Structure formats: C-alpha cells, structure tokens
Amino acid sequence: MPELTTLASPLDVGGVRIRNRVFLAPMSGITDEPFRQRAHAHGAGLVVSEMVASGELAKGRAGCDLRIRHSGLPVHMVQLAGREAAHMAEGGRIAAGEGADIIDINMGCPAKKVTGGYAGSALMRDLDHALSLIEAVVGAVAVPVTLKMRLGWDESALNAPILARRAEEAGIKMVTVHGRTRCQFYQGKADWRAIARVRQAVSIPVVANGDVGSPQEAAAILEQSGADAVMIGRAHYGAPWIAGSVAAAAAGISAPGISETPRALADYVVAHYEDMLSLYGIESGLRQARKHLGWYLDRHAAGVSAEQRKRVLTSFEPAEVILGLRDALADIGMSNELRSAA
Ligand SMILES: Cc1cc2nc3c(=O)[nH]c(=O)nc-3n(C[C@H](O)[C@H](O)[C@H](O)COP(=O)(O)O)c2cc1C
C-alpha cells in the first residue's frame, strides 16, 4: 500500500507532469482563479477549474470565459459538465483552444440543478450515455482527458469500477473517485475502502477524494484505497494552503508560504479579497468574496464579535470590509491551526 511519502512524487497524466500528488478539488463558486493561484503557490500538485457547463460554453454564454481562461499556472486543467456529446466535444475544443493541458469530465456533481439536467453524477445511471460523452471529448481534443466520479448513484448501484474500466478503454488518463454515492450527497463519511475497487479495476492513476484535510487523513485514505493521489476540497475553506501543507508533510519539509503573524494573515486575506474584486468587479466581487471572508473569520478569528463579523460580511464598501478584516484578524490573532502549520 502506498505511504504518505509517495504523495511527494510527481505523477504522469497522459504525458503531462504533475509536480506532486496532493490536489485541490474543483469546487464551483469557490476554486476560481484567485483561489487556485493561492493553492498552487502553497504547493498543491494540481488545481482544477470550477466546472463549466459545456452547453453554455458551446453557446458562448457570459461567465464561462472566466472559468476556462488560462491562469498562467504550469498545468491548466478545465472541468466540463454536460450531457450532450456535441456540446462536450465543442466545450473540450474551446477549453483546449484556451490552453487547457488537461480536460476533466464531471460525473460526480450531485446537485439537482445538474443531475436534473441529467449531467454530473446522474450520468452514472446510464453508462452507455456516459461513455458517449467521454468518447466525444477524447475524440475532440489532443490533450489528456480525465474523469471525476462518485462510487455510484446509490448503495445498490456501486458501478464506479465498471465506469472507470470502460473510461480507461475509451482513452481516459486518470480517474478521481469521491467515496460517496450520489444519494449520500455530502452526508455520512466517505468510504475510502470502496475506492480500492476502482484502483483494482484500472491501470491509469486513481485519485482518492472525500473528507481529507490533514496528512494523517491523507495517509489513511491512501492506505485504505491504494490510490495514487489524493484530492482535497472543503478542508480548504478559509485555508487555501491545505493541499500544499499535506504535500509538504509528505516531502518531510515545513509548509512554505503560510502567514506567520496575525498581520501577515490579515495581509493575505486582504490580498485575496482584492484579487476577487479585480477579477469580478466590485459589485459582484464583494458578494462572491463574502463566503471566503466568513470562512477566514470562522477559522482564524472565531472569537470575533457579532458586530465586527457583520461589518465585514454585509458592507458594500470595500474599504470598510478591509478595515473590519484587519481589526478582526489582528485582534484575535493567529489560530492554533495556523500556528502549528507555520
Ligand atoms: C461547494 C462545492 C462545490 C463543488 N463543485 C464541484 C465541481 O464544480 N466539480 C466537481 O467535480 N466537484 C465539485 N464538488 C465536489 C468536490 O470536488 C469534492 O469531490 C467533494 O467536496 C468531496 O471532497 P472533500 O470532502 O475533500 O470536500 C463541489 C463540492 C462543494 C462542497
């Protein structure tokens, strides 16, 4: 069984070199360009765009361009969602034209908005249709195509190993498995051992995902799944450095680039906020940034007063938000978690 140290080594995905095996999970509304830039700078091995609806992309709808545009990182990976083969192929071509080095296909999203449109994890209910989408994308682009899925639709249909094998035969170069079924949404605990059945079914790299947030959990998911890499999502809320700190632990080095003082943490959060305002514009940016600011406060300034919190999370005036953030983060100081990671 692989050990934590294996996560420090590079991984080949269809000829693309990934610098280590601890990845940031795609999270719609969260892992936008400013977030991915930070996760990469902290040492995440791979970062993935938020999912892009291939139908919207193919029709040139506004908003898709920000999701697929090249962020200047060494590996640009774009995730497509959808249910029409022609849209998926066209979406793949557009993303590759924007410089994507890897295209990922989403068959894991449980949201009704997505599954109701028969995309995301709903595709695991009809593997022939799922395969037609995979073949369409693989046939449309020259770059490697990867696949992200769940264990199956529900407990009675744990077909991830079959989908993974068929996907490999169709040319998929890596699969990521979130150890839950669609019907579990995010409830219960991810079943890391069930991912081992996918590992045994294919020879391409398998990435294990679900409920990992520390080096200890990364070691446990590797041990139980036998996977080649680990993907981390929600543990990054208010902490874009988590994948990097797990990768650093795997390499036996201290995590680089983590703010070491309350002042440095405040500067870090303010810079993240300002990057979001410049990407989305002030009106949209300040709304979109609020969830991140809330997470930063929860994680690093849990004792902040309700009034201070409200000021940061409801103001429409960026200068006031920034002042409030500096007050809150500097007053409360650095969380124990950050202190021990630094
Ligand atoms: C808010 C949110 C948005 C997500 N968006 C996507 C997405 O766009 N594409 C995708 O494949 N998975 C998406 N996921 C699933 C995550 O990539 C990941 O599989 C899941 O959160 C389990 O990993 P974790 O326990 O480390 O968070 C999303 C999850 C959350 C919580």
The ligand as a MOL file (V3000), in Angstrom:
LIG
                    3D

  0  0  0     0  0            999 V3000
M  V30 BEGIN CTAB
M  V30 COUNTS 31 33 0 0 0
M  V30 BEGIN ATOM
M  V30 1 C -19.4020 23.9230 -2.8200 0
M  V30 2 C -18.8990 22.7370 -3.6050 0
M  V30 3 C -18.7820 22.8460 -4.9780 0
M  V30 4 C -18.3390 21.7490 -5.7260 0
M  V30 5 N -18.1860 21.8740 -7.0790 0
M  V30 6 C -17.6790 20.8390 -7.7990 0
M  V30 7 C -17.3920 20.9780 -9.1910 0
M  V30 8 O -17.5470 22.0540 -9.7930 0
M  V30 9 N -16.9240 19.8770 -9.8400 0
M  V30 10 C -16.7100 18.6910 -9.2080 0
M  V30 11 O -16.2820 17.7280 -9.8370 0
M  V30 12 N -16.9400 18.5400 -7.8920 0
M  V30 13 C -17.3880 19.5930 -7.1810 0
M  V30 14 N -17.5570 19.4550 -5.8330 0
M  V30 15 C -17.1530 18.1990 -5.1700 0
M  V30 16 C -15.6980 18.2860 -4.6770 0
M  V30 17 O -14.8030 18.3970 -5.7770 0
M  V30 18 C -15.3230 17.0380 -3.8590 0
M  V30 19 O -15.4870 15.9020 -4.6610 0
M  V30 20 C -16.1690 16.8900 -2.5950 0
M  V30 21 O -16.3130 18.1230 -1.9150 0
M  V30 22 C -15.5790 15.8400 -1.6290 0
M  V30 23 O -14.2750 16.2160 -1.2290 0
M  V30 24 P -13.9880 16.9030 0.2160 0
M  V30 25 O -14.5880 16.0040 1.2550 0
M  V30 26 O -12.4940 16.9750 0.2990 0
M  V30 27 O -14.6610 18.2340 0.1920 0
M  V30 28 C -18.0160 20.5330 -5.0780 0
M  V30 29 C -18.1440 20.4470 -3.6980 0
M  V30 30 C -18.5740 21.5250 -2.9500 0
M  V30 31 C -18.6720 21.3930 -1.4570 0
M  V30 END ATOM
M  V30 BEGIN BOND
M  V30 1 1 1 2
M  V30 2 1 2 3
M  V30 3 2 2 30
M  V30 4 2 3 4
M  V30 5 1 4 5
M  V30 6 1 4 28
M  V30 7 2 5 6
M  V30 8 1 6 7
M  V30 9 1 6 13
M  V30 10 2 7 8
M  V30 11 1 7 9
M  V30 12 1 9 10
M  V30 13 2 10 11
M  V30 14 1 10 12
M  V30 15 2 12 13
M  V30 16 1 13 14
M  V30 17 1 14 15
M  V30 18 1 14 28
M  V30 19 1 15 16
M  V30 20 1 16 17
M  V30 21 1 16 18
M  V30 22 1 18 19
M  V30 23 1 18 20
M  V30 24 1 20 21
M  V30 25 1 20 22
M  V30 26 1 22 23
M  V30 27 1 23 24
M  V30 28 2 24 25
M  V30 29 1 24 26
M  V30 30 1 24 27
M  V30 31 2 28 29
M  V30 32 1 29 30
M  V30 33 1 30 31
M  V30 END BOND
M  V30 END CTAB
M  END
